[in-house]
Amino acid sequence: MNKQKVKNILILFVGFLGGVLFLFAIGLNDFQVVQNTQTALVVESQKENIEVKPTQIEKNNNEENLEIFYPVVKVVDGDTVTLNIDGQKQTLRLIGIDTPETVDPRKPVQCFGVEASNKAKEILIGQKVRIEKDSSQGELDKYGRLLAYVFLKDGTNFNKMMIDQGYAYEYTYDLPYKYQTEFKLAEDTARIEKRGLWAEDTCNGDATKAQEIPVVEQNDPITPSNSTTISKPIKSDCSSNVYNCTDFKTHTEAQATYDYCGGVNNDIHRLDNDKDGEACESLP
């Protein structure tokens, strides 16, 4: 084989090898592009997944912060109310306050108790309120009443308002509670400015004394405004407090005596502790 043929073969071989290397380089570059594209897609997907989580957290926070308002069913007295919570009647004992007694059968109606009860009815009856629990006070009191703060739709803390206006005392049952400092300050202000039960012409700060209740001096029934005489019931003594709810077998029987003696205007036997016109509601 002469030198020219060898040279030609080498040139062809080098050209072939160069072509193979060129094609390999192009393929490698395409592979790198595909790989980079796939990596970018994975990263983008991960970003999208990460972005979903804050949205879900925000949704959960919105649900937790949703303010739910419940209808007021009944005002028992100044510091106890009944709400309709999810279709069930639930009695609430308001945290941090204590109003003079009007419904405790073991105690007489205390000074400014009726006024406190009436103020609560004036503000709450027919309204919807928001409640706030306090983990420091527990869920229920010993009577099974839900412990909570009550807020009006305008954001007013009803518990604090009753103290501030002199209808209630600040009351710490056992442990400090969330709004204790605010409530104590509200009581100090009411006392200094002699509001409500702190006034000299009401209780002068001492609501433990019994509130004076007019007594009917005769045994005759009080005729209502429509001048219709009420039939005389079996238990018809209206001169003093001689009957309790336990003396009656039925609500109807107790109601007859209650109406005969004057009803809510002269509940001499204290058969209607919440002053709603219904005597001995616990009776059948």
Stockholm file with secondary structure:
# STOCKHOLM 1.0

chainA/1-284         MNKQKVKNILILFVGFLGGVLFLFAIGLNDFQVVQNTQTALVVESQKENIEVKPTQIEKNNNEENLEIFYPVVKVVDGDTVTLNIDGQKQTLRLIGIDTPETVDPRKPVQCFGVEASNKAKEILIGQKVRIEKDSSQGELDKYGRLLAYVFLKDGTNFNKMMIDQGYAYEYTYDLPYKYQTEFKLAEDTARIEKRGLWAEDTCNGDATKAQEIPVVEQNDPITPSNSTTISKPIKSDCSSNVYNCTDFKTHTEAQATYDYCGGVNNDIHRLDNDKDGEACESLP
#=GR chainA/1-284 SS CCHHHHHHHHHHHHHHHHHHHHHHHHHHHHHHHHHHHHHHHHHHHHHHHHHHHHHHHHHHHHHHTCCCCEEEEEEEETTEEEEEETTEEEEEEETTEECCCSSCTTSCCBTTHHHHHHHHHHHHTTCEEEEECCGGGCSBCTTSCEEEEEECTTCCBHHHHHHHTTSSEECCCSSCCTTHHHHHHHHHHHHHTTCGGGSTTTTTTCTTSBCCCCCCCSSSCCCCTTCCCCCCCSSCCCSSCCCCGGGCSSHHHHHHHHHHTTGGGGCTTCCCTTCSSCSCTTCC
#=GC SS_cons         CCHHHHHHHHHHHHHHHHHHHHHHHHHHHHHHHHHHHHHHHHHHHHHHHHHHHHHHHHHHHHHHTCCCCEEEEEEEETTEEEEEETTEEEEEEETTEECCCSSCTTSCCBTTHHHHHHHHHHHHTTCEEEEECCGGGCSBCTTSCEEEEEECTTCCBHHHHHHHTTSSEECCCSSCCTTHHHHHHHHHHHHHTTCGGGSTTTTTTCTTSBCCCCCCCSSSCCCCTTCCCCCCCSSCCCSSCCCCGGGCSSHHHHHHHHHHTTGGGGCTTCCCTTCSSCSCTTCC
//
